[in-house]
Amino acid sequence: MRRLTLAIMTIMAVLVIAACGSNSNTNTNTGTKEGTEDAGKEAEAAITKDITVRIGFQKYGTINILKADGSLDKRLAEQGIKIEWTEFPGGPQLLEALNVDSIDIGHTGEAPPIFAQAAGAPLVYLAHEPASPKSEGILVPMGSSIKSVADLKGKRVVLNKGSNVHYLLVKQLEKAGVEYKDVKVEFLKPADARAAFEQGSVDAWVIWDPFLAAAQTATGGTILADGTDVVSNHEFYLASRPFAEKYPDVIDALLEEADKVDAWAKDHPQELAEKLSPQLGIDVESLLIASKRRAYGVQEINDELVAEQQKIADKFRELELIPKDISIKDAILAK
């Protein structure tokens, strides 16, 4: 009997030790770096699923092409992610929406993010398109007596405040030896500026494509000067910093699909114009003109781009168009 009791006690002790060893191994595995990383990835994947990405866009630009193409919607839908697209009349209005957390991602030219950063918007630069200096210009009515930028002195000029063309006007006036303050600059959104231009109540309109091309074909207006040898006119991809830091996989997907659709658009200007025409309400002829004036291809933000943006910011500060000094580096995502 004693031997039987000792045998039972021995078996029970072995079982207890085995159980403890099993628990210990489990705890050790979940505490390893590999286990922690796996758990983190699973948590991140869970967060990224079933969200709605709010993307702001303007008439024309690669994000607009991306919307018309539908490839990004399809790719993100496979991950359970939806897109909410919102159109804006210009970059400044788009970034105002980003500042108040109405959108997560958008695209603008060079000047809007500078004004937005000066206003405290939590934006970051994601990437950019190549320079397209011919895609913006100073337009004067057909038969205008204004023959050079110098002739704009004392004249009424309209533009969308804080947009790329704002900087174009500043630099063209500087090149012509005309003080910015000596021109009657008034701020109107593209639709209102087009109406004023057609009514003959303004002397010049500083505007970008496709509005520039559409006004040319419809009114016979003349481009007094564009950005050639004066400004670069880059298109930037931008996002709110909290969104970009939380969802880097969504940002990567956006930029990859944008680069793909850019490659297609570059080689198919006619098809591009036909695809966008019904969506934008702009005739194919005008869109074809615009598509041939711009460059394509998603590119990384580098030190040269940062320096160029800083130069624009410093000029706007010098003219007191922004209220304070800003550092473009503060709006660059850490790699």
C-alpha positions in Angstrom: 0.0 0.0 0.0 2.8 2.4 0.9 4.5 1.6 -2.4 1.3 2.3 -4.3 0.8 5.7 -2.5 4.4 6.7 -3.3 3.9 5.8 -6.9 0.8 7.9 -7.2 2.5 10.9 -5.5 5.4 10.6 -7.8 3.2 10.6 -10.9 1.3 13.7 -9.6 4.5 15.6 -9.0 5.7 14.8 -12.5 2.4 16.1 -14.0 2.6 19.3 -12.0 6.1 20.0 -13.0 5.2 19.4 -16.7 2.3 21.7 -16.5 4.4 24.5 -14.9 7.1 24.0 -17.6 4.4 24.3 -20.3 3.1 27.6 -18.9 6.6 28.9 -18.5 7.4 28.3 -22.1 4.2 30.0 -23.3 5.0 33.1 -21.3 8.6 33.2 -22.5 7.5 32.9 -26.2 5.0 35.8 -26.0 7.6 37.9 -24.3 10.2 37.6 -27.1 10.8 40.4 -29.6 9.4 38.1 -32.4 6.2 37.5 -30.4 5.8 41.2 -29.7 6.3 42.2 -33.3 3.8 39.6 -34.5 1.2 40.9 -32.0 2.0 44.5 -33.1 1.5 43.6 -36.8 -1.8 41.9 -36.1 -3.0 45.0 -34.1 -1.9 47.3 -36.9 -3.7 45.2 -39.5 -6.8 45.2 -37.4 -6.7 49.0 -37.1 -6.2 49.5 -40.9 -9.2 47.4 -41.8 -12.7 48.9 -42.0 -11.7 52.6 -42.1 -12.7 55.3 -44.5 -9.9 57.4 -46.0 -11.0 60.9 -46.8 -9.2 62.2 -49.9 -9.5 65.8 -51.2 -8.9 66.6 -54.8 -9.1 69.5 -57.3 -10.0 69.6 -60.9 -7.1 67.9 -62.6 -3.8 66.6 -61.1 -2.8 63.0 -60.6 -5.2 62.3 -57.7 -8.0 63.4 -59.9 -6.9 60.9 -62.6 -6.6 58.3 -59.8 -10.2 58.9 -58.8 -11.4 58.6 -62.4 -9.4 55.4 -62.9 -10.7 53.6 -59.8 -7.6 51.6 -59.2 -7.0 52.9 -55.7 -10.6 52.3 -54.6 -10.3 48.7 -55.8 -7.0 48.1 -54.1 -8.1 49.5 -50.7 -11.5 47.8 -50.9 -9.7 44.4 -50.9 -8.5 45.4 -47.4 -11.9 46.5 -46.3 -10.9 50.2 -46.7 -13.3 52.7 -48.2 -12.5 56.1 -49.8 -14.5 59.3 -49.4 -13.6 61.7 -52.3 -14.3 65.4 -51.8 -13.7 68.1 -54.6 -12.3 71.5 -53.8 -12.0 74.6 -56.0 -8.3 75.1 -55.1 -5.4 74.0 -52.9 -5.9 76.6 -50.2 -9.5 75.4 -49.6 -8.4 71.8 -49.7 -5.8 72.4 -47.0 -8.2 74.4 -44.9 -10.3 71.2 -44.8 -7.2 69.2 -43.8 -6.5 71.7 -41.0 -10.0 71.1 -39.5 -9.8 67.3 -39.9 -12.4 67.1 -42.7 -9.9 65.2 -45.0 -6.8 63.0 -44.5 -5.0 63.3 -47.8 -4.9 65.7 -50.7 -2.8 67.3 -53.4 -1.9 70.9 -54.1 0.8 73.0 -55.7 3.8 74.6 -54.0 2.2 77.6 -52.3 -0.9 76.2 -50.5 1.0 74.1 -48.0 3.2 77.1 -47.1 0.1 79.2 -46.2 -1.4 76.2 -44.4 1.7 75.4 -42.4 1.9 79.1 -41.4 -1.7 78.8 -40.2 -0.8 75.8 -38.0 -2.1 72.9 -40.1 -0.7 69.6 -39.1 0.4 68.6 -42.6 3.2 66.6 -44.0 4.7 66.3 -47.5 4.5 62.8 -48.9 5.9 63.1 -52.4 5.7 65.3 -55.5 5.3 65.4 -59.3 8.0 66.8 -61.6 8.1 70.5 -62.4 5.4 71.7 -64.8 6.1 75.4 -65.3 3.9 75.7 -68.5 0.8 74.5 -66.6 0.1 78.0 -65.1 0.2 81.4 -66.5 -1.0 85.0 -66.5 -3.9 85.3 -69.0 -5.1 88.6 -70.5 -8.2 89.0 -72.7 -8.1 88.8 -76.4 -7.1 92.2 -77.9 -5.8 93.5 -74.5 -3.4 96.4 -74.6 -1.2 94.7 -72.0 1.7 93.2 -73.9 4.2 92.5 -71.1 4.3 91.8 -67.4 5.6 95.3 -66.8 2.3 96.6 -68.2 0.5 95.1 -65.2 1.5 98.0 -63.1 -1.6 99.7 -61.8 -3.8 97.0 -63.3 -6.4 94.8 -61.7 -5.2 91.2 -61.5 -7.2 88.3 -59.9 -6.1 85.0 -58.6 -6.8 82.4 -55.9 -5.1 83.5 -52.8 -2.4 81.2 -51.5 -2.3 79.1 -54.6 0.7 78.3 -56.9 -0.2 81.1 -59.2 0.2 83.6 -56.3 3.9 82.8 -56.3 4.0 82.9 -60.1 2.7 86.5 -60.1 5.2 87.5 -57.4 8.2 86.1 -59.3 7.1 87.4 -62.7 6.6 91.0 -61.3 10.0 90.7 -59.7 11.5 89.7 -63.0 9.8 92.7 -64.8 11.0 95.1 -62.1 7.4 95.8 -60.8 6.6 96.1 -57.1 4.0 93.6 -55.9 2.2 96.5 -54.1 1.9 98.4 -57.4 -0.5 95.9 -58.8 -4.1 95.7 -57.8 -4.2 92.1 -56.7 -7.7 90.8 -55.8 -8.5 87.3 -54.6 -11.2 85.2 -56.3 -11.8 81.5 -56.6 -11.4 80.0 -60.2 -15.1 80.1 -61.0 -15.6 83.7 -59.9 -12.4 84.8 -61.5 -13.4 83.2 -64.8 -16.7 85.1 -64.7 -14.9 88.4 -64.0 -12.4 87.7 -66.8 -15.2 87.0 -69.4 -17.1 90.1 -68.3 -14.0 92.3 -68.9 -14.0 93.6 -65.3 -10.4 92.5 -64.7 -7.2 93.2 -66.7 -5.5 89.8 -66.1 -6.2 86.4 -64.5 -3.4 84.3 -63.0 -4.5 80.7 -63.2 -3.5 77.1 -63.6 -4.5 74.2 -65.9 -7.1 73.0 -66.7 -8.8 76.3 -66.0 -6.0 78.1 -68.0 -6.5 75.9 -71.1 -10.3 76.0 -70.9 -10.2 79.8 -70.7 -7.8 80.0 -73.7 -10.0 77.9 -75.9 -13.3 79.5 -74.8 -12.3 83.2 -74.8 -9.2 83.4 -77.1 -7.3 84.9 -74.2 -3.5 85.2 -74.5 -0.9 83.9 -72.1 1.2 86.9 -71.1 3.7 84.7 -69.3 3.9 81.2 -67.8 6.3 79.7 -65.2 9.1 78.9 -67.6 12.5 79.8 -66.1 10.7 81.5 -63.2 8.9 78.9 -61.1 8.9 75.1 -61.0 5.2 74.5 -60.3 5.3 71.2 -58.5 2.3 69.2 -57.5 2.6 67.8 -53.9 0.9 64.9 -52.2 0.1 65.9 -48.6 -1.6 64.3 -45.6 -2.3 65.2 -42.0 0.6 64.0 -39.8 -1.5 61.9 -37.5 -3.0 60.0 -40.4 0.3 59.5 -42.2 2.0 58.2 -39.1 -0.8 55.9 -38.2 -1.5 54.4 -41.7 1.8 54.3 -43.6 0.4 51.3 -45.6 -2.4 53.4 -47.0 0.0 56.2 -47.9 2.2 53.6 -49.7 -0.7 52.3 -51.6 -1.8 55.8 -52.7 1.7 56.7 -54.0 2.2 53.4 -55.8 -1.2 53.6 -57.6 -0.6 57.3 -58.4 2.8 56.4 -60.0 1.1 53.6 -62.1 -1.7 55.9 -63.4 0.9 58.6 -64.1 2.8 56.2 -66.4 -0.4 55.5 -68.3 -1.4 59.1 -68.5 1.9 60.2 -69.9 1.6 57.9 -72.9 -2.2 58.3 -73.4 -3.0 62.1 -73.5 -6.1 61.7 -75.7 -7.6 58.8 -73.7 -6.8 60.8 -70.5 -8.7 63.9 -71.8 -11.7 61.7 -72.8 -11.7 60.0 -69.4 -11.6 63.2 -67.4 -13.9 65.3 -69.6 -17.3 64.1 -68.2 -16.0 64.1 -64.7 -14.6 67.6 -64.8 -17.1 69.2 -67.1 -14.3 70.5 -69.3 -14.1 69.9 -73.0 -11.6 67.3 -74.4 -9.7 69.9 -76.4 -8.8 71.9 -73.4 -7.9 68.9 -71.3 -5.7 67.6 -74.2 -3.8 71.0 -74.1 -3.4 70.8 -70.4 -2.3 67.1 -70.4 0.6 67.9 -72.8 1.8 70.8 -70.7 2.4 68.9 -67.5 5.0 66.3 -66.4 4.2 62.9 -64.8 5.8 60.6 -62.2 5.7 60.3 -58.4 9.0 61.4 -56.8 10.4 61.4 -53.3 10.8 64.6 -51.3 14.5 65.4 -51.1 16.7 68.2 -49.7 16.6 70.2 -52.9 12.8 70.3 -52.9 12.8 71.3 -49.2 15.2 74.1 -50.0 13.0 75.3 -52.9 9.9 75.3 -50.8 11.7 77.2 -48.0 12.7 79.8 -50.6 9.0 80.3 -51.5 8.0 80.5 -47.8 10.7 83.1 -47.1 9.5 85.2 -50.0 5.9 85.1 -48.8 7.1 86.1 -45.3 9.1 89.0 -46.8 5.9 90.3 -48.5 4.0 89.7 -45.3 1.6 87.3 -47.1 2.1 84.8 -44.2 2.1 85.9 -40.6 5.3 84.2 -39.3 8.5 82.4 -40.3 8.1 78.7 -40.9 10.5 75.8 -41.5 9.6 73.4 -44.3 11.6 70.7 -42.5 9.0 70.7 -39.8 6.5 69.3 -42.3 8.7 66.4 -43.5 8.0 62.9 -42.3 11.0 61.2 -40.5 12.3 58.2 -42.5 
